[in-house]
Amino acid sequence: MSRSLSQHVYHYSQPMHDEVLHAFVEKINKQYQDSVVGIVFYGSCMRTREYNDAILDFYVIIDKYSLAYDSYWLRFANSALPPNVFYLQICVDEKIYRAKYAVMSKKSLFANVNKAFHSYFWARFTQPMTCIYMHNEEFKQWFVGIQCAASKSFFYNVLSSVSKNSTSSEFWIKGFQLTYAAELRAESKSRAVTIYENNREYYDGVFSGLVAEYNFSPQNKFINNIKWKVRILYGKFLSVLRLMKATTTFVGGVDYIAWKIERHTGEPVSVSDKARKYPWIYIWPIVFNLFKQGKIR
C-alpha cells in the first residue's frame, strides 16, 4: 500500500541520534538557548553517516530572530537575506568534527517554501531531512508540513518543464538541473543525477504522492521558461550576496568556499591573505575568474 505524501516524508524524517550529533545539538542549544525550536540534519553526511573529513549540514530553526541574536546586524541580515550561515566544530573522543549550520525563523521558512519566487528554499527542503532536536513533539508535524509544502512548490514550478508522461527520475533530474542553474554552484553537470540516484526511493515516493494528491495544472510553457530565465539571473545575484554575507558570519568562510569548489571540480583555488582579510574587496576577481573558467556556473 502506497503512502500519502505526508506519510512518506514522515517515514523518512525519523529522528536520528549518535554521539557526534548529540554534541552538535548541545553546542548549538547552548549558543541560542531557548530560541531553538528544532535542528534538522541533511546532506550527504546524513545519508552516509560518515563524518570524517567532511562538513555536516544543519538547519537551526528558531522562534524569533530577536531571541537568537544580540547583534542588530545579524538580526537584519537573517531577515533581509536568509539564512545566516555559521561554522561550528566540536571534539568527540579526541576527534574534531566540523559543521556548517543555517539559521531560519519558523515564520521565514514557512513563507519561503510556500511563496518564494526563487527556488533556494523549496529546492532544499524537498530533499530528505531528519530532525535531530525538537523543542516539542509539535515541531515534527510542523516540519513535515514544511517539507510537503516545499515539494508542492517544487512540483508546481518544474511541472511545465518536463513532458506530460515524465517518470519520477526525469522529473527530479530536470528539476535539480533547473534549481542548480539558478544558483552559483561548483557541482558538476552530473550532480542532479547523483542527487536523485542517492535517494531514489525517497524521491520516487514523494513524486507518487504529489501526482496522486495534487491535480496541478501545468503553467504555460512560455511563461514558465521566462520565469526560469529570471530565476537563473536573479539567483546568481542572490548567490553572490549570500557568499559575501557568509564571509562576515562564517569563520574561514573564504577558505571553505575555495575548498568546496576544489572538492567538486578537482582543481585548486588559490586564496590570498588579502581576500581572507578583506573579502568584500578582494573576493570579486576570484569569483569572476572561477565563473569565466566554468568552475562555478
FIDRENKOL-94362 format. One record per residue: residue in three letters; x, y negated, z negated of N, C-alpha, C in turn. Coordinates in steps of 0.2 Angstrom, whole numbers, padded with zeros to 4 digits, always signed. Atoms other than C-alpha are relative to their C-alpha. Last residue first. Layout:
# residues N
ALAXYZXYZXYZ/...
//
This chain:
# residues 297
ARG+0004+0002-0005+0141-0142+0065-0007-0002-0003/ILE+0007+0001+0003+0156-0139+0055-0004-0002+0005/LYS+0000-0004+0007+0172-0131+0061-0006-0001-0004/GLY+0005-0006+0000+0167-0137+0079+0001+0004-0006/GLN-0003-0006-0002+0184-0147+0082-0005+0006-0001/LYS-0003+0000-0007+0175-0163+0083+0002+0006+0002/PHE+0006-0001-0005+0164-0159+0067+0003+0000+0007/LEU+0003-0007+0001+0180-0155+0057-0006+0001+0005/ASN-0004-0004-0004+0189-0171+0064-0003+0008+0000/PHE+0001+0001-0008+0174-0182+0059+0005+0005+0004/VAL+0007-0002-0002+0173-0174+0041+0000-0001+0008/ILE+0000-0007+0001+0192-0176+0038-0007+0003+0003/PRO-0004-0003-0005+0192-0194+0045+0000+0008+0000/TRP+0004+0000-0006+0177-0198+0033+0004+0002+0006/ILE+0003-0006-0002+0185-0191+0017-0003+0000+0008/TYR-0005-0004-0004+0197-0206+0015-0003+0007+0002/ILE-0003+0004-0005+0185-0220+0009+0004+0005+0005/TRP+0005+0004-0004+0171-0211-0001+0004-0004+0005/PRO+0003-0004-0006+0184-0198-0006-0005-0004+0004/TYR+0005+0005-0003+0195-0210-0016-0004+0003+0006/LYS+0000+0006+0004+0206-0199-0027-0006-0005+0002/ARG+0002-0003+0006+0204-0182-0018-0002-0006-0005/ALA+0007-0003-0001+0205-0190-0001-0003+0002-0007/LYS+0005+0006-0001+0220-0200-0007-0007+0002+0001/ASP+0002+0003+0007+0228-0184-0013-0004-0006+0000/SER-0005+0004+0003+0226-0177+0004-0001-0002-0007/VAL+0003+0005+0004+0215-0162+0009+0006-0004-0003/SER-0004+0004+0004+0221-0150+0023-0003-0006-0004/VAL+0002+0007+0000+0208-0138+0029+0005-0004-0005/PRO-0001+0004+0005+0214-0120+0033-0002-0007+0001/GLU-0006+0005-0002+0206-0110+0047+0000-0005-0006/GLY-0006-0003+0000+0196-0094+0043+0006-0004+0002/THR-0003+0001-0007+0180-0102+0048+0006+0004+0001/HIS+0005-0002-0006+0168-0097+0034+0004+0000+0007/ARG+0003-0007+0002+0181-0096+0019-0004+0002+0006/GLU-0005-0005-0001+0191-0111+0026-0003+0007+0000/ILE-0001+0000-0008+0175-0122+0027+0005+0005+0002/LYS+0006-0004-0003+0171-0116+0009+0001+0000+0007/TRP+0000-0008+0001+0188-0120+0003-0005+0003+0003/ALA-0005-0002-0005+0188-0138+0011+0000+0008-0001/ILE+0003+0000-0007+0171-0141+0002+0005+0002+0005/TYR+0005-0005-0001+0178-0135-0014-0003+0000+0007/ASP-0004-0006-0001+0194-0146-0013-0005+0006+0001/VAL-0003+0000-0007+0183-0161-0010+0003+0006+0001/GLY+0005+0000-0005+0172-0157-0025+0003+0001+0007/GLY-0003-0003-0006+0186-0154-0037-0004+0001+0006/VAL-0007+0001+0001+0174-0159-0051+0004+0005+0005/PHE-0003-0007+0000+0157-0160-0044+0008-0001+0000/THR+0003-0004+0005+0147-0176-0049+0004+0007-0001/THR+0001+0004+0007+0155-0190-0040-0002+0004-0005/THR-0007+0002+0002+0161-0180-0025+0000-0003-0006/ALA-0003-0006+0004+0144-0172-0024+0007-0002-0002/LYS+0002+0000+0007+0137-0189-0019+0003+0005-0004/MET-0003+0006+0003+0148-0189-0003-0002-0001-0008/LEU-0007-0001+0001+0143-0172+0001+0003-0005-0003/ARG-0001-0005+0005+0125-0176-0001+0007+0002-0002/LEU+0002+0004+0006+0126-0192+0010+0001+0005-0006/VAL-0006+0005+0002+0135-0182+0023-0001-0003-0006/SER-0005-0005+0002+0121-0168+0023+0006-0004-0002/LEU+0002-0002+0007+0107-0181+0023+0006+0004-0002/PHE-0001+0006+0003+0115-0188+0040-0001+0001-0008/LYS-0007+0001+0000+0116-0171+0047+0002-0006-0004/GLY-0003-0004+0004+0098-0168+0042+0008+0000-0001/TYR+0001+0002+0007+0091-0183+0050+0004+0004-0005/LEU-0004+0006+0000+0099-0178+0067-0001-0003-0008/ILE-0007-0001-0001+0093-0160+0065+0004-0006-0001/ARG-0002-0003+0006+0076-0164+0058+0008+0001+0000/VAL+0000+0005+0006+0073-0176+0072+0003+0003-0006/LYS-0006+0005-0002+0077-0163+0085+0001-0005-0005/TRP-0006-0003+0002+0066-0151+0075+0006-0004+0002/LYS-0001+0000+0008+0051-0163+0075+0007+0003-0002/ILE-0002+0006+0002+0053-0165+0094+0002-0001-0007/ASN-0007+0001-0002+0053-0147+0097+0002-0007-0002/ASN-0005-0004+0005+0037-0145+0086+0007-0001+0002/ILE+0000+0004+0006+0028-0159+0096+0005+0003-0005/PHE-0004+0006-0001+0032-0150+0112+0001-0005-0006/LYS-0007-0002-0001+0027-0133+0105+0004-0007+0002/ASN-0001+0001-0007+0010-0140+0098+0008+0001+0001/GLN+0000+0007-0002+0009-0133+0081+0001+0000+0007/PRO-0006+0003-0002+0004-0115+0078+0000-0007+0002/SER+0000+0001-0008-0012-0112+0070+0006-0003+0001/PHE-0003+0006-0003-0009-0104+0053-0001-0001+0007/ASN+0002+0000-0007-0020-0089+0048+0002-0007+0002/TYR+0001+0007-0002-0012-0086+0031-0001-0001+0008/GLU+0004+0004+0005-0014-0070+0021-0001-0007+0003/ALA+0006-0003+0002-0009-0056+0033-0004-0005-0004/VAL+0004-0002-0006+0005-0065+0043-0007+0002-0002/LEU+0002+0006-0003+0012-0073+0027-0005+0001+0006/GLY+0005+0003+0004+0012-0056+0018-0003-0007+0003/SER+0006-0004+0000+0020-0047+0032-0005-0004-0004/PHE+0003+0001-0007+0034-0060+0034-0007+0003+0000/VAL+0003+0007+0000+0037-0060+0015-0003-0001+0006/GLY+0006+0000+0005+0039-0041+0015-0003-0007+0000/ASP+0006-0004-0004+0050-0041+0031-0006-0001-0005/TYR+0002+0005-0005+0061-0055+0022-0006+0004+0004/TYR+0003+0006+0003+0063-0044+0006-0003-0004+0006/GLU+0006-0002+0003+0067-0028+0016-0004-0006-0004/ARG+0005-0002-0005+0079-0036+0027-0006+0002-0003/ASN+0007-0001+0004+0089-0044+0013-0006+0001+0005/ASN-0002-0001+0007+0107-0043+0020-0006+0001-0005/GLU-0002-0007+0000+0101-0041+0038+0002+0002-0008/TYR+0006-0004-0001+0092-0058+0037+0002+0007-0001/ILE+0005+0002+0006+0106-0068+0030-0006+0005+0000/THR-0002-0003+0006+0118-0059+0042-0004-0001-0006/VAL+0001-0008+0000+0108-0063+0057+0002+0003-0006/ALA+0008-0001+0001+0107-0082+0052-0001+0008+0000/ARG+0002+0001+0007+0126-0082+0049-0007+0002-0001/SER+0003-0006+0002+0130-0076+0067-0003+0000-0007/LYS+0007+0000-0004+0133-0094+0073-0003+0007-0002/SER+0000-0001-0007+0147-0096+0060-0007+0001+0003/GLU+0002-0007-0001+0144-0105+0043+0001+0001+0008/ALA-0007-0003-0002+0153-0122+0040-0001+0007+0003/ARG-0002-0007+0003+0136-0131+0039+0007+0002+0003/LEU-0007-0001-0002+0131-0149+0041+0003+0006-0003/GLU-0004+0002+0006+0112-0147+0040+0007+0000+0003/ALA+0002+0006+0003+0098-0146+0053+0004-0002-0006/ALA-0002+0005-0005+0107-0133+0063-0002-0007-0003/TYR-0007+0002+0000+0106-0122+0048+0002-0005+0004/THR-0001+0004+0007+0087-0124+0047+0008-0001-0001/LEU+0003+0007+0000+0085-0120+0066+0002-0004-0007/GLN-0004+0004-0004+0096-0105+0065-0002-0007+0001/PHE-0007+0002+0003+0088-0099+0050+0004-0004+0004/GLY+0001+0005+0005+0071-0100+0058+0006-0002-0004/LYS+0001+0007-0004+0077-0091+0074-0001-0005-0006/ILE-0007+0002-0003+0084-0077+0063-0001-0006+0004/TRP-0004+0002+0005+0068-0076+0052+0007-0003+0003/PHE+0002+0006+0004+0056-0075+0066+0005-0003-0004/GLU-0001+0006-0005+0066-0063+0077-0002-0006-0003/SER-0007+0001-0001+0068-0051+0062+0001-0006+0005/SER-0003+0004+0006+0050-0052+0057+0007-0002+0001/THR-0001-0005+0006+0045-0047+0075+0002-0005-0006/SER-0006-0001+0003+0038-0060+0087+0001+0004-0006/ASN+0000-0007+0003+0021-0057+0095+0007+0001-0002/LYS+0006-0002+0004+0017-0076+0098+0000+0007-0004/SER+0006-0002-0004+0034-0081+0103-0006+0003-0004/VAL-0001-0007-0002+0045-0091+0092-0006+0002+0004/SER-0006-0001-0003+0047-0110+0089+0002+0007+0002/SER+0001+0002-0007+0029-0113+0086+0007+0001+0003/LEU+0005-0004-0004+0030-0103+0070+0000-0001+0007/VAL-0004-0004-0005+0045-0111+0063-0004+0003+0005/ASN-0005+0004-0004+0037-0126+0054+0004+0004+0005/TYR+0003+0005-0004+0022-0116+0047+0004-0004+0005/PHE+0004-0004-0005+0032-0101+0042-0004-0005+0004/PHE-0005-0002-0004+0045-0112+0032-0004+0003+0006/SER-0002+0006-0004+0031-0122+0024+0005+0003+0005/LYS+0006+0003-0004+0022-0106+0019+0003-0005+0004/SER+0000-0005-0006+0039-0098+0013-0006-0002+0004/ALA-0006+0001-0005+0042-0113+0002+0000+0004+0006/ALA+0001+0006-0003+0025-0112-0006+0005-0002+0005/CYS+0005-0001-0005+0027-0094-0010-0001-0006+0004/GLN-0003-0004-0005+0044-0098-0018-0005+0002+0006/ILE-0004+0004-0004+0036-0112-0028+0003+0004+0006/GLY+0004+0005-0004+0022-0101-0033+0004-0004+0004/VAL+0002-0004-0006+0034-0088-0039-0004-0004+0004/PHE-0005+0000-0005+0042-0102-0049-0002+0005+0006/TRP-0001+0006-0004+0026-0106-0058+0005+0001+0005/GLN+0006+0001-0005+0022-0088-0062+0001-0006+0004/LYS-0001-0005-0005+0040-0086-0070-0006-0001+0005/PHE-0005+0002-0005+0039-0103-0079+0000+0005+0006/GLU+0003+0004-0005+0023-0098-0088+0004-0002+0006/GLU+0002-0005-0005+0033-0085-0098-0004-0003+0006/ASN+0006-0004+0002+0042-0098-0107-0002+0004+0005/HIS+0002+0003+0006+0059-0108-0107-0007+0004-0003/MET+0007+0003+0000+0064-0095-0094-0001-0003-0006/TYR+0002+0003+0006+0082-0090-0090-0007-0003+0001/ILE-0005-0002+0005+0090-0079-0077-0001-0003-0007/CYS-0001+0004+0006+0076-0080-0065+0005+0003-0005/THR+0002-0003+0006+0079-0072-0048+0001-0004-0006/MET-0003+0003+0006+0080-0078-0031-0003+0004-0006/PRO+0001-0004+0007+0077-0070-0014+0004-0004-0005/GLN-0005-0006+0001+0076-0083+0000-0001+0003-0006/THR+0003-0005-0003+0061-0095+0004+0004+0007-0001/PHE+0004-0003+0005+0068-0107-0009-0005+0006+0003/ARG-0003-0003+0005+0082-0112+0002-0004+0004-0004/ALA-0004-0006-0003+0073-0115+0018+0004+0003-0005/TRP+0004-0006-0002+0059-0124+0009+0004+0005+0003/PHE+0003-0003+0005+0072-0136+0001-0004+0006+0002/TYR-0005-0001+0005+0083-0142+0015-0003+0005-0006/SER+0000-0007+0002+0070-0140+0028+0004+0001-0005/HIS-0006-0004-0001+0066-0159+0031+0000+0007-0003/PHE-0001-0001-0007+0049-0165+0032+0006+0004+0001/ALA-0006+0003-0003+0046-0162+0013+0000+0001+0008/LYS+0001+0005-0004+0028-0158+0008+0006-0003+0004/ASN+0007+0001-0003+0026-0142-0001+0000-0005+0006/VAL+0002-0007-0003+0044-0136-0005-0007-0001+0003/ASN-0005-0001-0005+0050-0154-0009-0002+0006+0004/ALA+0001+0004-0006+0035-0159-0019+0004+0002+0006/PHE+0007-0002-0002+0036-0144-0031-0002-0004+0006/LEU-0001-0006-0004+0055-0147-0032-0007+0002+0003/SER-0004+0001-0006+0053-0165-0037+0000+0006+0004/LYS+0004+0005-0005+0039-0162-0050+0004-0001+0007/LYS+0005-0004-0003+0049-0147-0058-0004-0004+0005/SER+0005+0001+0004+0065-0158-0059-0006+0005+0003/MET+0006+0003-0003+0080-0152-0050-0005+0000-0005/VAL+0005+0002+0005+0098-0149-0055-0006-0003+0004/ALA+0004+0006-0003+0110-0139-0043-0006-0002-0005/TYR+0007+0000+0001+0123-0127-0050-0003-0007+0002/LYS+0003+0006-0001+0140-0122-0045-0007+0000-0001/ALA+0007+0001-0002+0148-0108-0053-0001-0007+0002/ARG+0002+0007-0002+0165-0101-0058-0007+0000+0003/TYR+0005+0000-0005+0171-0086-0068-0003-0007+0001/ILE+0004+0006-0001+0187-0085-0078-0005+0001+0006/LYS+0001+0001-0007+0192-0069-0086-0004-0006+0002/GLU-0006+0002-0002+0198-0067-0104+0001-0001+0008/ASP-0005-0006+0001+0184-0056-0109+0006-0002+0004/VAL+0003-0006+0003+0172-0070-0102+0005+0006+0000/CYS-0004-0006+0001+0178-0087-0099-0003+0005-0003/ILE+0000-0003+0007+0167-0100-0091+0005+0005+0000/GLN-0004-0006+0000+0167-0112-0076+0000+0002-0008/LEU-0001-0003+0007+0155-0125-0071+0004+0006+0000/TYR-0005-0006+0001+0154-0137-0056+0000+0002-0007/PHE-0005+0000+0005+0139-0149-0053+0004+0007+0000/VAL-0003-0006+0000+0126-0153-0039+0007-0001-0005/ASN-0007+0001+0003+0113-0166-0041+0004+0006-0001/PRO-0001-0001+0007+0098-0161-0030+0007-0003-0002/PRO-0001-0006+0003+0090-0172-0024+0003+0005+0004/LEU-0002-0004-0004+0093-0189-0016+0002+0007-0003/ALA-0001+0003-0007+0084-0203-0024+0002+0005+0005/SER+0007+0002-0002+0078-0194-0040+0000-0002+0008/ASN+0004-0006-0001+0094-0185-0043-0007-0001+0002/ALA-0003-0004-0005+0105-0200-0039-0005+0006+0001/PHE+0002+0003-0006+0094-0212-0050+0002+0005+0006/ARG+0007-0001-0001+0095-0200-0065-0002-0003+0007/LEU+0002-0007-0002+0114-0198-0062-0008+0001+0000/TRP-0002-0002-0006+0117-0216-0061-0002+0007+0002/TYR+0005+0002-0005+0106-0220-0076+0002+0002+0007/SER-0003+0005-0006+0118-0209-0086-0006-0002+0004/ASP-0001+0006+0003+0110-0201-0102+0002-0006+0005/TYR-0006+0004-0001+0104-0187-0092+0000-0006-0004/ALA-0007-0004-0001+0093-0172-0095+0006-0004+0000/LEU-0002-0004+0006+0078-0180-0104+0007+0004+0001/SER-0001+0004+0006+0076-0194-0092+0002+0004-0006/TYR-0006+0002-0001+0077-0182-0077+0002-0004-0006/LYS+0000+0007-0002+0061-0174-0083+0008-0002+0000/ASP+0007+0003+0001+0056-0155-0086+0000-0008+0003/ILE+0001+0004+0006+0072-0147-0079-0007-0003+0000/ILE+0006+0003-0001+0075-0133-0066-0001-0004-0007/VAL+0002+0002+0007+0093-0128-0065-0006-0004+0000/TYR+0004+0006+0000+0097-0120-0048-0003+0000-0008/PHE+0006+0001+0004+0111-0108-0048-0004-0006+0001/ASP+0004+0006-0001+0125-0102-0037-0006+0000-0004/LEU+0007-0002+0001+0140-0091-0042-0005-0006+0001/ILE+0003+0006+0003+0157-0096-0034-0008+0003-0001/ALA+0006+0003-0003+0168-0081-0030-0003-0006-0004/ASP-0002+0004-0006+0185-0074-0033-0006-0002+0004/ASN-0007+0002+0000+0177-0061-0045+0002-0004+0006/TYR-0001+0007+0002+0158-0062-0047+0007-0002+0001/GLU-0007+0000+0001+0152-0046-0038+0002-0008-0001/ARG-0002-0001+0007+0134-0043-0042+0007+0000+0000/THR-0005-0005+0001+0131-0040-0023+0002+0001-0007/ARG+0002-0006-0003+0114-0049-0021+0006+0006-0001/MET+0006-0003+0003+0116-0062-0034-0001+0007+0003/CYS-0002-0003+0007+0133-0066-0029-0006+0004-0003/SER-0003-0007-0001+0127-0068-0011+0002+0003-0006/GLY-0006+0000-0004+0115-0082-0015+0003+0007+0000/TYR+0001-0001-0007+0103-0085-0029+0006+0001+0003/PHE-0006-0002-0003+0101-0087-0048-0001+0002+0007/VAL+0001-0005-0005+0087-0097-0056+0007+0001+0004/ILE-0006+0000-0004+0088-0107-0072-0001+0006+0005/GLY-0001-0006-0004+0071-0112-0080+0007-0001+0003/VAL+0006-0005+0000+0063-0125-0091+0002+0007+0003/VAL+0000-0005-0005+0079-0135-0096-0006+0004-0001/SER+0003+0002-0006+0076-0152-0105-0001+0006+0005/ASP+0007-0002-0001+0078-0145-0122-0003-0002+0006/GLN+0004-0001+0006+0097-0144-0122-0007+0001+0002/TYR+0006+0003-0001+0105-0150-0106-0005+0001-0005/GLN-0001+0006-0003+0123-0146-0109-0006-0004+0000/LYS-0004+0004+0005+0120-0132-0122+0001-0007+0003/ASN+0005+0002+0005+0107-0125-0110+0003-0004-0005/ILE+0005+0004-0003+0120-0124-0096-0005-0003-0005/LYS-0004+0006-0001+0133-0116-0107-0004-0006+0003/GLU-0001+0003+0006+0121-0103-0114+0004-0007+0001/VAL+0006+0003+0003+0115-0099-0097+0001-0004-0006/PHE+0002+0006-0004+0132-0097-0090-0006-0003-0003/ALA-0005+0005+0002+0137-0085-0104-0001-0007+0004/HIS+0002+0003+0006+0121-0075-0101+0005-0006-0003/LEU+0006+0005-0001+0125-0074-0083-0002-0003-0007/VAL-0003+0006-0003+0143-0067-0087-0006-0005+0001/GLU-0004+0004+0005+0136-0054-0100+0003-0007+0003/ASP-0007-0004+0002+0123-0047-0089+0004-0005-0004/HIS-0004+0001+0006+0104-0051-0086+0007+0004+0000/MET-0006-0004+0000+0092-0052-0071+0005-0002-0006/PRO-0006+0003+0003+0074-0057-0072+0006+0005+0000/GLN-0001-0002+0007+0063-0050-0059+0006-0002-0003/SER-0003+0005+0004+0062-0060-0043+0000+0002-0008/TYR-0007+0001-0001+0060-0046-0031+0003-0006-0004/HIS-0003-0006+0000+0043-0040-0037+0008-0001+0000/TYR+0000-0002+0007+0036-0057-0040+0005+0006-0001/VAL-0005+0005+0003+0040-0062-0022+0001+0002-0007/HIS-0007-0002-0003+0031-0046-0016+0005-0005-0003/GLN-0002-0006+0003+0016-0049-0027+0007+0002+0002/SER-0002+0001+0007+0015-0067-0022+0002+0006-0003/LEU-0006+0004+0000+0015-0062-0003+0002-0002-0007/SER+0002+0007-0002+0002-0048-0006+0007-0004+0000/ARG+0002+0005+0005+0009-0031-0007-0002-0006+0003/SER-0004+0006+0000+0007-0017+0005-0001-0005-0005/MET+0004+0006+0000+0000+0000+0000+0004-0006+0000/
//
